[in-house]
């Protein structure tokens, strides 16, 4: 409804959208590069894994690979959590 919009300051935003194709407007608003299928683009190995081309923006699961099984989303979520921990703390004790 017009006039009802508002902004909330946040240090962290997690988008958990299930089996929905990544919302292109969200990716575009953040300037996140997309792969040929329109998913958020990020490497999955080495330094900076799961990090997009935008500093401090990480992606995993359906947002990165497209619609898939929940077990893949869980695995990538755990790996992405480790990557974020390494990014923030310089190292991680989280399992690989």
C-alpha positions as CSV (number, residue, x, y, z in Angstrom):
1,X,0.0,0.0,0.0
2,X,1.4,3.4,-0.9
3,X,2.9,5.3,2.0
4,X,3.4,2.2,4.2
5,X,7.0,1.4,3.2
6,X,9.7,1.7,5.8
7,X,13.4,0.7,6.2
8,X,15.0,-1.2,9.1
9,X,18.7,-0.9,9.7
10,X,20.3,-4.4,9.9
11,X,23.8,-5.8,10.2
12,X,22.7,-9.1,8.7
13,X,20.0,-10.1,6.3
14,X,19.3,-13.8,5.5
15,X,17.0,-14.6,2.6
16,X,15.5,-18.1,3.0
17,X,13.1,-18.5,0.0
18,X,12.9,-22.3,-0.5
19,X,12.1,-23.4,-4.0
20,X,11.7,-19.9,-5.4
21,X,14.0,-18.7,-8.2
22,X,16.2,-15.9,-6.9
23,X,14.3,-12.7,-7.1
24,X,16.2,-10.8,-9.8
25,X,15.4,-7.4,-8.4
26,X,17.1,-8.3,-5.1
27,X,20.2,-9.5,-6.8
28,X,20.2,-6.5,-9.1
29,X,19.7,-4.1,-6.2
30,X,22.8,-5.5,-4.4
31,X,24.8,-5.7,-7.7
32,X,25.3,-9.4,-7.4
33,X,26.5,-11.1,-10.6
34,X,24.3,-13.9,-11.9
35,X,25.2,-17.1,-13.7
36,X,23.6,-18.2,-17.0
37,X,20.5,-19.5,-15.2
38,X,19.9,-16.3,-13.2
39,X,21.2,-17.6,-9.9
40,X,23.6,-15.7,-7.7
41,X,27.2,-16.4,-8.8
42,X,29.8,-17.5,-6.3
43,X,32.8,-20.0,-6.2
44,X,32.4,-23.0,-4.0
45,X,36.0,-23.8,-3.2
46,X,39.2,-22.0,-2.1
47,X,39.5,-18.7,-0.4
48,X,36.3,-16.6,-0.6
49,X,34.1,-19.6,-1.3
50,X,30.3,-18.8,-1.4
51,X,31.2,-15.1,-1.5
52,X,29.6,-13.1,-4.4
53,X,31.3,-10.3,-6.3
54,X,29.8,-7.9,-3.7
55,X,31.9,-7.5,-0.5
56,X,30.2,-9.1,2.6
57,X,27.5,-10.8,0.5
58,X,27.5,-14.6,0.5
59,X,25.2,-17.1,-1.2
60,X,24.4,-20.8,-0.9
61,X,21.7,-23.4,-1.6
62,X,18.9,-22.7,-4.0
63,X,20.0,-19.0,-4.3
64,X,23.3,-20.2,-5.8
65,X,22.6,-23.5,-7.5
66,X,18.9,-23.2,-8.3
67,X,16.1,-25.5,-7.2
68,X,17.6,-28.6,-5.6
69,X,17.2,-31.0,-2.7
70,X,17.1,-29.7,0.8
71,X,20.2,-31.8,1.7
72,X,22.2,-29.8,-0.8
73,X,20.9,-26.6,0.8
74,X,21.8,-27.8,4.3
75,X,25.3,-28.8,3.1
76,X,26.0,-25.5,1.3
77,X,24.5,-23.6,4.3
78,X,27.0,-25.2,6.6
79,X,29.9,-24.6,4.2
80,X,28.8,-21.0,3.7
81,X,28.6,-20.5,7.5
82,X,32.2,-21.6,7.7
83,X,33.2,-19.3,4.9
84,X,31.5,-16.3,6.6
85,X,33.2,-17.3,9.9
86,X,36.6,-17.3,8.2
87,X,35.8,-14.0,6.5
88,X,34.8,-12.3,9.8
89,X,37.3,-14.0,12.2
90,X,40.2,-15.0,9.9
91,X,39.8,-18.7,10.7
92,X,37.1,-21.1,11.7
93,X,36.6,-24.2,13.9
94,X,33.4,-25.1,12.2
95,X,33.4,-28.4,10.4
96,X,34.0,-28.6,6.6
